[in-house]
Amino acid sequence: MKYRRCGRSGVLLPEISLGLWHNFGGGDDRAQNAAIIGRAMELGICHFDLADNYGPPPGSAEERFGSLLKQEFAGHRDEMFIATKAGHLMWPGPYGDWGSRKHLISGLDQSLRRLQLDYVDVFYHHRPDPDTPIEETVEALVQIVRSGKALYIGLSKYPPALFNRACTLLAEAHVPCLLHQLRYNLLDRACEAGQLPAAKAQGTGSIVFSPLAQGMLTGKYLNTTALPAGSRAERSDSIFLDADKVATDARRVAELQAVATEAGLPLTQLALRWLLQRSEVTSVLIGARTVAQLEECAAAAGQPALADELMNLLSAE
Ligand SMILES: NC(=O)c1ccc[n+]([C@@H]2O[C@H](COP(=O)([O-])OP(=O)(O)OC[C@H]3O[C@@H](n4cnc5c(N)ncnc54)[C@H](OP(=O)(O)O)[C@@H]3O)[C@@H](O)[C@H]2O)c1
């Protein structure tokens, strides 16, 4: 594994990080989860990304990871860089989501109980809140670091102007923003316009999620009459990818698959290496349902640069 410096900080992150949004919920196989985390550690993938609402049900991914940490991976805490987040709907009533001090402090306290940890390495505000003053959100994040419940602060999915304002406030409090977490893949390049340049200008790292567009950029949904059994688009407990979304993007994925075939490389590898070749990207945040998927994704790290011609073909809209 290769490691990249996270903005202007002391933190190094692996080129490939592992997210637990899917596949680590209450209904997922615990032994399989242990095998994935164990293999990740062997491969040098030491950054694990969680959020309070990951599961299903919400909270169960943190519980599963906390239980694995306590049992299978006891003694390895300091080798890991563990993230969690608050800001999406987590509990009923007016305090259960968004960006108030009340939500963020209570949310992290709940996460720490589920994770069975005293602190996380990075705590994110999961999404911008249009109604809470950014000053209040930032004060809560600063308080969290001062209290020792998180070592660093991250932001997720912030538009550039609000991101810049939050970074300024955090820097004034001597709690610089460590990371911006953004969706970025060959099918969704919206962050190139403002968010990635803003993070670079602020000296903040960028960690990019859904690099395989939730699996579509493996090509596995092409040329099949039925959705592959057990895949994210097929599973009823996964509501973020379905047959309609797969159909909408099929033509573009097929074009990219043709480029990959011509280059003699799997589309999965090209999709990840295309991201890793961007100097603004600190780490590519994958998901994996099996050890084999994890290994295939990890193989994209530390590879030589793709030729300009191939990069241009992939980047052509
Ligand atoms: N900040 C935010 O708001 C936000 C939002 C979304 C995600 N995230 C973070 O980003 C992480 C990654 O997102 P993601 O899960 O969407 O990433 P992804 O890497 O685009 O998709 C992962 C899925 O692709 C499939 N896959 C992966 N490798 C494969 C392979 N070699 N062959 C075939 N299929 C493969 C698997 O799905 P199947 O089940 O179909 O096999 C896997 O679960 C999340 O866990 C989370 O930590 C953050």
The ligand as an ORCA input file, in Angstrom:
! r2SCAN-3c Opt
* xyz 0 1
  N     -20.004     11.053      2.834
  C     -21.044     10.472      2.277
  O     -22.148     11.012      2.224
  C     -20.868      9.108      1.677
  C     -21.822      8.614      0.770
  C     -21.616      7.354      0.222
  C     -20.499      6.591      0.585
  N     -19.614      7.087      1.494
  C     -18.451      6.301      1.925
  O     -17.812      5.723      0.798
  C     -17.689      4.305      0.980
  C     -17.676      3.622     -0.351
  O     -18.874      3.892     -1.081
  P     -19.455      2.762     -2.018
  O     -19.719      1.532     -1.230
  O     -20.566      3.364     -2.795
  O     -18.168      2.511     -2.983
  P     -17.965      1.735     -4.347
  O     -16.574      1.217     -4.246
  O     -18.319      2.619     -5.478
  O     -19.001      0.532     -4.336
  C     -18.767     -0.591     -3.531
  C     -19.574     -1.765     -4.059
  O     -19.180     -2.098     -5.373
  C     -19.177     -3.509     -5.533
  N     -17.797     -3.935     -5.794
  C     -16.646     -3.469     -5.231
  N     -15.571     -4.088     -5.744
  C     -16.044     -4.953     -6.653
  C     -15.424     -5.874     -7.518
  N     -14.087     -6.005     -7.529
  N     -16.205     -6.625     -8.334
  C     -17.538     -6.494     -8.331
  N     -18.205     -5.636     -7.516
  C     -17.457     -4.865     -6.690
  C     -19.728     -4.092     -4.231
  O     -21.146     -4.108     -4.332
  P     -22.016     -5.456     -4.516
  O     -22.746     -5.590     -3.250
  O     -22.904     -5.129     -5.676
  O     -21.092     -6.587     -4.805
  C     -19.324     -3.023     -3.242
  O     -20.093     -3.062     -2.061
  C     -18.881      3.975      1.880
  O     -18.720      2.741      2.538
  C     -18.849      5.138      2.828
  O     -17.851      4.925      3.805
  C     -19.778      8.336      2.027
*
